[in-house]
Amino acid sequence: MSENESFHRLISNQVRFGFGWKIKDGKKVYYAWHGYPNRNDDFITSAEITEAEFEQIDREYPHEIIADRQQAEKFRQKYVDAHPVLLQGWNRIF
């Protein structure tokens, strides 16, 4: 990780999700991500969120937790669905 990005994962063996920010084209872009594990790979959707949403996640969630699928789905519905998709694919977050 460089000084131009910050990444937090909220992950367990069953689920993959998290949030972060990255400098892109001179602008700080905040994002949330959610992934579905498939053996050794993860299919991940990263979505752009607002700075306020980023701060809300940072307050609501420890930076690394033991989560279950229900927690991950709640996170996905609130912070990934209905937000602009930044990247969707295998093993890449943003």
BALUM-757183 format. One record per atom (N, C-alpha, C, O): residue in one letter; z, x, y. Coordinates in steps of 0.05 Angstrom, whole numbers, padded with zeros to 5 digits, always signed. Each point is the difference from the previous one (the first is absolute). Layout:
AZXY...
This chain:
M+00000+00017-00023M+00000-00017+00023M+00000+00018+00025M+00013+00021+00000S-00028-00029+00020S-00002+00016+00024S+00016-00014+00022S+00012-00021-00003E-00012+00034+00027E+00014-00012+00023E-00015-00025+00010E+00010-00014+00017N-00034+00009-00027N-00016-00023+00008N+00003-00024-00018N-00016-00018+00001E+00036+00019-00018E+00004-00023-00018E+00029-00001-00010E+00015+00020+00000S-00007-00044-00007S+00026-00005-00012S-00004-00021-00022S-00015-00020+00004F+00027+00024-00027F-00005-00017-00023F+00027-00005-00014F+00016+00018-00005H-00011-00043-00001H+00024-00008-00015H-00009-00017-00024H-00017-00017+00002R+00029+00023-00024R-00006-00016-00024R+00024-00016-00008R+00023+00009+00002L-00028-00033-00011L+00020-00018-00010L-00009-00006-00029L-00017-00017-00003I+00026+00032-00016I-00014+00001-00025I+00020+00001-00024I+00022+00009+00002S-00032-00019-00024S+00014+00004-00026S-00022+00004-00021S-00024+00003+00007N+00032-00002-00032N-00021+00003-00021N-00018-00024-00002N-00023+00002-00009Q+00033-00026+00017Q-00016-00024-00003Q-00017-00007+00024Q-00021-00012-00004V+00028+00021+00027V-00014-00009+00025V-00004+00024+00018V+00013+00020-00001R-00033-00023+00019R-00006+00020+00020R-00005-00014+00026R-00017-00017+00002F+00033+00024+00018F-00005-00011+00027F+00015+00017+00020F+00018+00015-00007G-00026-00016+00032G+00012+00016+00021G-00013-00004+00026G-00015-00020+00005F+00021+00038+00014F-00010-00002+00027F-00001+00027+00013F+00011+00020-00010G-00025-00018+00032G-00002+00025+00014G-00016-00002+00025G-00008-00022+00009W+00002+00045+00003W-00018+00001+00023W-00016+00025-00002W+00008+00020-00013K-00031-00020+00027K-00018+00023+00000K-00015+00000+00026K-00008-00021+00010I+00003+00045+00000I-00016+00003+00024I-00030-00001-00008I-00008+00017-00016K-00006-00036+00026K-00029-00003-00006K-00015-00003+00026K+00005-00019+00015D-00024+00037-00010D-00015+00000+00024D+00018-00001+00025D-00006-00013+00020G+00028+00029-00021G+00018+00003+00022G+00019-00024+00004G+00015+00000+00019K-00015-00019-00037K+00017-00024+00002K+00018-00001-00024K-00008+00005-00023K+00033-00013+00027K+00019-00004-00022K-00006-00027-00013K+00001-00021+00013V-00007+00022-00039V-00006-00024-00015V+00023-00004-00020V+00006+00017-00016Y+00006-00041+00017Y+00022-00007-00018Y-00012-00015-00024Y-00019-00016+00004Y+00030+00021-00027Y-00012-00014-00024Y+00022-00006-00020Y+00021+00014-00001A-00026-00034-00016A+00016-00006-00023A-00019+00001-00024A-00024-00006+00003W+00034+00012-00026W-00017+00002-00024W+00014-00012-00024W+00025+00000-00002H-00041-00009-00016H+00010-00012-00025H-00019+00007-00022H-00025-00002+00003G+00035+00011-00026G-00017+00008-00022G+00008-00013-00027G+00023-00005-00005Y-00044+00002-00011Y+00004-00010-00027Y-00004+00024-00019Y-00022+00011-00001P+00043-00004-00014P-00003+00023-00019P-00017-00008-00024P+00001-00022-00010N-00017+00042+00001N-00016-00003-00024N+00000+00026-00015N-00016+00018+00006R+00034-00014-00024R+00005+00025-00014R+00007+00022+00020R+00022-00001+00012N-00039+00021-00008N+00006+00022+00018N-00012-00004+00028N+00003+00018+00017D-00016-00040-00013D-00013-00005+00026D+00011-00025+00013D+00013-00016-00012D-00017+00014+00038D+00009-00023+00016D-00023-00010+00016D-00014+00015+00013F+00010-00042-00013F-00020-00012+00018F+00016-00009+00024F+00017-00018-00002I-00023+00029+00025I+00016-00003+00024I-00016-00013+00022I-00024+00005+00004T+00037-00023+00010T-00011-00012+00025T+00018+00008+00023T+00025-00004-00001S-00036+00017+00021S+00014+00007+00024S-00009-00018+00023S-00024-00004+00003A+00042-00006+00012A-00006-00019+00022A+00013+00010+00026A+00021+00011+00000E-00035-00016+00022E+00010+00008+00026E+00022-00020+00009E-00005-00024-00002I+00028+00034+00010I+00021-00017+00010I+00007+00009+00029I-00010+00020+00009T+00026-00036+00004T+00008+00007+00028T+00023+00019-00001T+00014+00004-00020E-00009+00008+00043E+00023+00018+00003E+00026-00016-00005E+00019+00011-00012A-00018-00036+00021A+00024-00016-00004A+00004-00006-00030A+00023+00001-00009E-00044-00006-00006E+00003-00004-00028E+00009+00026-00014E+00017-00001-00018F-00028+00023+00026F+00008+00026-00011F+00030+00004+00004F+00014+00007-00018E-00004-00012+00042E+00029+00003+00006E+00016-00020-00016E+00023+00006-00008Q-00033-00030+00004Q+00014-00020-00015Q+00003+00009-00030Q+00022-00002-00011I-00043+00012+00000I+00001+00011-00027I+00020+00022-00002I+00016+00002-00019D-00017+00016+00039D+00018+00023+00000D+00029-00009+00001D+00018+00014-00011R-00012-00036+00024R+00027-00010+00001R+00008-00015-00026R+00022+00002-00009E-00041-00017-00002E+00005-00017-00023E+00002+00015-00027E+00014-00008-00018Y-00029+00029+00015Y-00003+00014-00026Y+00010+00029+00002Y-00007+00014+00019P+00023-00006-00039P+00005+00029-00002P-00026+00014-00005P-00019-00012-00010H+00017+00038+00016H-00025+00014-00003H-00009+00004-00028H-00023+00006-00006E+00042-00008-00012E-00007+00001-00029E+00020-00017-00015E+00024+00004+00002I-00034-00025-00016I+00017-00018-00013I-00010-00004-00029I-00022+00007-00007I+00039-00018-00009I-00008-00009-00027I-00007-00030+00004I+00018-00016+00003A-00043+00010-00003A-00009-00027+00005A-00011-00013-00025A-00005+00014-00020D+00001-00040+00021D-00012-00014-00022D-00026-00013+00011D-00005+00000+00024R-00010-00012-00042R-00025-00013+00008R+00004-00022+00020R-00017-00004+00018Q+00039-00011-00020Q+00005-00021+00019Q+00003+00011+00029Q-00011-00012+00019Q+00026+00033-00016Q+00003+00013+00026Q-00027+00010+00010Q-00006-00003+00024A-00009+00015-00041A-00026+00011+00008A-00019-00023+00008A-00015+00004+00020E+00015-00026-00034E-00017-00022+00008E+00008-00012+00026E-00017-00008+00017K+00043+00006-00012K+00010-00010+00026K-00010+00018+00023K-00009-00009+00021F+00011+00036-00026F-00009+00019+00020F-00030-00003+00004F-00010+00000+00023R-00006-00002-00045R-00029-00002+00002R-00008-00025+00016R-00017+00001+00018Q+00030-00024-00024Q-00007-00024+00014Q+00006+00001+00030Q-00014-00011+00016K+00036+00024-00009K+00009+00001+00028K-00015+00022+00016K-00007-00005+00023Y+00002+00028-00035Y-00010+00023+00015Y-00028+00009-00007Y-00012+00016+00015V+00000-00025-00037V-00026+00009-00007V-00021-00023+00001V-00021+00003+00013D+00027-00025-00025D-00018-00023+00001D-00003-00010+00028D+00018+00001+00016A-00042-00010-00009A-00006-00011+00026A+00001+00021+00023A+00002-00008+00023H-00002+00033-00030H-00002+00022+00020H-00027+00014-00005H-00011-00001-00021P+00001+00014+00042P-00026+00015-00003P+00003+00022-00022P+00018+00017+00002V-00036-00016-00021V+00001+00020-00021V-00012+00026+00010V-00021+00001+00012L+00036+00020-00015L-00008+00027+00008L-00014+00014-00023L-00020+00014+00004L+00030-00017-00029L-00011+00013-00023L+00008-00015-00025L+00023-00009-00002Q-00041+00006-00016Q+00007-00012-00026Q-00014+00016-00021Q-00024+00005+00001G+00039+00004-00021G-00012+00016-00022G+00021+00014-00017G+00024-00006+00003W-00034+00023-00020W+00018+00014-00019W+00012+00024+00012W-00014+00018+00010N+00041-00016-00012N+00015+00024+00005N+00000+00011+00028N+00007+00023+00005R-00016-00038+00014R+00001+00009+00029R+00013-00022+00016R-00004-00024-00003I+00021+00033+00021I+00015-00019+00017I-00014-00004+00027I-00004-00023+00008F-00003+00044+00006F-00012-00003+00027F-00014+00026+00007F-00012+00002+00021
